[in-house]
Amino acid sequence: MTSIFAVAAAAFGSFFRGKRALVLENLALRQQLAVYKRAHKRPRLRSADRAFWVWLSRLWDGWKATLIT
């Protein structure tokens, strides 16, 4: 039930964000999914994953909000 509210809140918030922020958030979420798909028990970050997050953190201020906790 809470996931429905989270999706609704994200959709509502997307109307007020710029296209650049949405594209970067989408890119960040896709990268997280790629890491989870190749993980068995606990996902391991490769050096390319770390480089991606360093690059993204310098380019986009809101990168922390997209992390799955």
C-alpha contacts under 8 A as a table, 3 or more apart, distances in Angstrom:
res1	aa1	res2	aa2	distance
1	M	4	I	5.41
1	M	5	F	6.91
2	T	5	F	5.15
2	T	6	A	6.22
3	S	6	A	4.90
3	S	7	V	6.11
4	I	7	V	5.20
4	I	8	A	6.14
5	F	8	A	5.02
5	F	9	A	6.00
6	A	9	A	5.10
6	A	10	A	6.11
7	V	10	A	5.09
7	V	11	A	6.11
8	A	11	A	5.11
8	A	12	F	6.10
9	A	12	F	5.07
9	A	13	G	6.06
10	A	13	G	5.06
10	A	14	S	6.11
11	A	14	S	5.13
11	A	15	F	7.00
12	F	15	F	5.76
12	F	16	F	7.67
13	G	16	F	5.57
13	G	17	R	6.72
14	S	17	R	5.27
14	S	18	G	7.93
14	S	22	L	7.10
17	R	21	A	6.50
17	R	22	L	6.92
18	G	21	A	5.48
18	G	22	L	6.53
19	K	22	L	5.11
19	K	23	V	6.16
20	R	23	V	5.19
20	R	24	L	6.24
21	A	24	L	5.19
21	A	25	E	6.08
21	A	60	W	7.48
21	A	62	G	7.91
22	L	25	E	5.06
22	L	26	N	6.05
23	V	26	N	5.10
23	V	27	L	6.17
24	L	27	L	4.99
24	L	28	A	6.17
24	L	56	L	7.88
24	L	60	W	7.35
25	E	28	A	5.06
25	E	29	L	6.19
25	E	63	W	7.06
25	E	66	T	6.44
26	N	29	L	5.18
26	N	30	R	6.12
27	L	30	R	5.18
27	L	31	Q	6.26
28	A	31	Q	5.19
28	A	32	Q	6.37
28	A	56	L	7.94
28	A	63	W	7.60
28	A	66	T	6.98
29	L	32	Q	5.07
29	L	33	L	6.29
29	L	66	T	6.73
29	L	67	L	7.67
30	R	33	L	5.08
30	R	34	A	6.26
31	Q	34	A	5.06
31	Q	35	V	6.42
31	Q	49	D	7.94
32	Q	35	V	5.19
32	Q	36	Y	6.33
32	Q	67	L	7.99
33	L	36	Y	5.06
33	L	37	K	6.11
34	A	37	K	5.22
34	A	38	R	6.65
35	V	38	R	5.59
35	V	39	A	6.42
35	V	43	P	6.28
35	V	44	R	7.43
35	V	45	L	7.19
36	Y	39	A	5.15
36	Y	43	P	5.89
38	R	43	P	7.38
39	A	42	R	6.00
39	A	43	P	4.52
39	A	44	R	6.78
40	H	43	P	6.86
45	L	48	A	7.95
45	L	49	D	5.71
45	L	50	R	6.69
46	R	49	D	5.14
46	R	50	R	6.45
47	S	50	R	5.06
47	S	51	A	6.13
48	A	51	A	5.02
48	A	52	F	6.13
49	D	52	F	5.05
49	D	53	W	6.42
50	R	53	W	5.24
50	R	54	V	6.25
51	A	54	V	5.10
51	A	55	W	6.10
52	F	55	W	5.15
52	F	56	L	6.05
53	W	56	L	4.93
53	W	57	S	5.89
54	V	57	S	5.22
54	V	58	R	6.41
55	W	58	R	5.40
55	W	59	L	6.33
56	L	59	L	5.03
56	L	60	W	5.79
56	L	63	W	6.95
57	S	60	W	5.42
57	S	61	D	6.44
57	S	63	W	6.01
58	R	61	D	7.32
60	W	63	W	5.86
61	D	64	K	7.87
62	G	65	A	5.80
62	G	66	T	7.63
63	W	66	T	5.80
63	W	67	L	7.40
64	K	67	L	5.63
